[in-house]
Amino acid sequence: MFYLIGVQEMAKTLALLSSRDNSNLPKDFKELEINFHKFLSQYQPKVTRSDKLGVNIVDDKDWESSLTNLFATDSFLNDKNQSCVIGEGLNDNDREVRVQKLQSALNELSKVNSELYLMLQLIIDSIFLRYANDSGGGSTSNAIGVVWINNRDSWAITDLMELLVHELTHNALFIDELRFLHFHDYHKLLQPENFAQSAILHTKRPLDKVLHSIVVAAEVLQFRKNCLGEPKTPMVHPDSSTMIKQALDAYRSITGMSNYKELVTERGRWILDQSQAIIKELT
């Protein structure tokens, strides 16, 4: 959403959600972050959050377990069952190495794009690290502002930076959806006849996951174009030419459905169209 709508529009959504009326709008980004995290604590009271501002890397086992449990009770639209994907906590040696690498990725992100880093600091409250067999990380609408990461030894710092952009995008979409609904009837999204081709995993998935995948592809591709360049051996996402093709295939898959407008709201369709336009510029 960073490249799609920009900092000001993202900040406006955070401000509107965390202000009961226009007289309570924040004066600066620090106040915005305080107000928004207060809103999240009220909106999702079961989520354990840090009292420190910015991104917090979870270093408490009880806190980590409580966040893992929230992924285990993910929403009914969780087709990949993240609770079965997330494994055990890291051993002390792996934790030290991976936390250091994650911190390096955060520091590098602040250097290559300070505004993107600012939005990460505003939106993401905590990151917890756990093992997994097949996945590199994830987010859940059950815990907006929380990211799970399983960074691998083979990943470069740039891979981890891409994952941070990826997970920020998911969370920004969760937040956008609190202000603007993206779908008319979420129960219909579970029906297999309403599945479409996703842009990242390139498999048939519910429409909310497909929309997310297309926006993630657009954001990661723009991040590469503006900040990283084309990676030699990308580990988290496909190479750019593959991702462009899969994202455009996904867009055609979802927009070509006969009941597309019955399922996807005007806001959802606008997001898809804007993402497709961003991706097409790269072809």
N, C-alpha and C positions, 0 to 999 in steps of 0.2 A: 504493500500500500504506500510505501515511502515514495517510490517512483511514480506510482499511479495517481496519487492525489496530493502529495507534498506535505511538508511539515505543518504548514498553517492549518490545513484542513484536518489533518490528523489531530493536532492540538485542539482544534475547535470541538471535535467529537469528544475528546477526553474532558474538556471543560464543561460541555453541555451535560454529559452524563454525571459529572460529579458536582454540579451546581443545581440546586432546587429551583432557582430562578436566576434571571440575568443579572440581578443585583449582587450575586455571590460569585461572579466570575473571577478567576485568579489574576493577580497583578503581574506575575512572572512565572517562568517555567518551574522554579522550585516550589512555589505555592500550588501550581498545577499538579505537580507530582504528589505533593502531600494530600491534596484534595482527592485526586484520582485513586490513590492507594486506600484512602479512607472509604471511598465509594466501593472499591473492590472488597474490602473487609466486611462491609455491610451487605453487599450483594452475595458474596460467597463466604459466610462466616466460618465454615468448616475448614477453610484453607488457612494453614499456619503461615503467617507472613512475618518478615523481618521488620523491626522498627527502624531500620537504617534505610536511607534513600539510596537509589541506584540499584544496579544488579548485584545480588548477593549470591555467592557460591556456597551452597549448603554444606556445613561442616559438622552438623549434629545428627547422630543416627536416628534419634526419635523423630526429629523434624523430617528427615529424609524418608523414613518409613511412613509417616502420615501423608506425605505428598505422593508417595508410591501408591498408597491405598486409594487416593483420589483417582489415579489413572486406572486402578482396578475396578472402580465403579463408574467408568466412563459412560457417556450418554448412549442412548439406544441406537444412535447412528454410527457407533464405533464398529465398522465392518471388519477391521483388522485386529480387534481384541488386544489392545496395547497391554492389558494387564498380564497376558500370557507371554508377552514379548520381553517385558522388563525383568531382569534377573536379580542376582544378589548384589549387595553393596561391595564396593571395591576394597581390595586389600590395601594396607597402608602404603606400600611402595607404589602401586599403580595409582592410588589417589594422589600422592605427592606429584608424580610425573604428569598426570592428566590435568590436575588443577593448575599446575604451572603452565602447561600448554594452553589451556583455556584462557588463563589470564593474559598470556602473550597475544592470543587472538583478539581478545577484548581491547588490549592496548593498541594493537595494530589497526583495528577497526576505527578507533578514535582518531588515528592519524590520517587514514585514507579518506574518511568521510565523517567529519565531526557532527553534522546534522543527523545522519543516520544513527550514529552512536548516541546522540542525545535522545532520539526516539526509543532506542533500545533501553536506555536508562529510565525513561519515563514509564514505559509499558511493562518491561520484564522485571519482576520483583525478585525472583530466585531461580537459580539453576541447580539441579541436583544430578549427580553422576552415579550411574549404575551400569553393571554389565548387561549385555544382551547378546543373543546369538546372531540375529539377523538385522537388527535395526540400529541406526546411528543416533536415534533420539526421537523426540516427539513433544506434542503439546495436546492439551485437552480443554474443551470448553467448560469442563467441570472445575478447572483451576486456571482462570485467565491470569496471565502474568507469570506462570510457572513453566519452566522448560526442563525436560529430561534430556541428558546427553550421554551417549556412550561413544566417546571419541576413541578412535583406534590408533594403535602405534604407527600404522602405515600412513596416517593422515598428515598432510602438510598443514601449516598454520592457515593457509588460504582455504583449505577444505573446511576447517573449523569456522572460519569467518563466513563462508557460504552457508554453513548450517545455522549460524546465528541469524543471518538474513532470512533464511528459510523459516525458522521458528518465530522470528519477529513478525513475519508476514501472516502466519496462522493466527497469532494473537491479535494482530491489528484487524484481521478479518472478523474474529470473534467480537471485538469491540465495535467495529463498524456495524455489525449485525444487531447489536443492542440498540443502536440508534435507527438503523434502517433494516427492516427485514429483508432477507435475500430470497426466501422461498415462501410460497403461500401455504403449503401443507406438508409439514415435515414427516408425517407418517407415510405419505405417498412416496417419499424418497427411498423408503426401505423396499419398495416393490421392485423386483428384478427387472421388470419391463421398463422401469424408469432409470436404470443404470446407464452410464455413458463411459466412454474411454477416458482414462486419466492421463495427465501429461507427464508425470514423473515415473510412476510405477508401470504405466502403459497397460493397465488392466481395467476391466469393467468394474465401476465403483458407484456408490450413491452420488447424486448430483452435487451435494455440498462438498464432498471430497474432490470431485472433478473441478468445480469452481476454484476451490483452494489450490489445487495442483496447477491450474493455468496461471493464477495470479503469482504463485511461488515461482513458476518458470519465468514469468515476465520480470519479476523482481531480481532473481538471481542472474538472469541474462543481462539486465541493465547494470547490476553491480559489477559483473565481469567487464562490461563495456566501459564503464566509467571509472572503475577503481582497480581491478585485478588484472585485466587482460585475459586471454584464453589460457586456461591451465593446461599443462603438458599431459598430466595423467590425473584427471579429476577422479576423486574417490567417492564423493557424496552425491554428486549429480552427474548426469550424462554430459558428454561433450556438447558444446553449444549448438552445432548443426543438428545433432540428434534431438536435443531438447526443443529446438525451434520446431522441427518437424512433428514431434509428438505433441507439443502444445497446440499447434494449429490443427492437428488431427483431433485432439480433444475438443477444441472449440467447435469444429464442424460436427463432431459427434453429439455434443449437447445442444447446439443451436439447430441442428437438423431434426430434432425430435418433433413429432407432430403436436405434442402437448407442451412444448417448451414454454410458451407464455402462460400456460395454466399452472406450471410448476414454479417458474422463476419470476420473481418480482421485477419491477422496473429498475430498481437499484441493482439487483443481481445481474440483470441483462446489461446495464450500463458498465458494471465492473468487468464483465466478460468482454464486451466490445472494446473497452479501453485497453484491456490487457492484450487482446488480439492485435490491436493497432500498434502497440508498443513492440510486440514480437515481430510483426510483419515488417516494421522498419529495419529490422536486422537481417532480412533475407536479401 
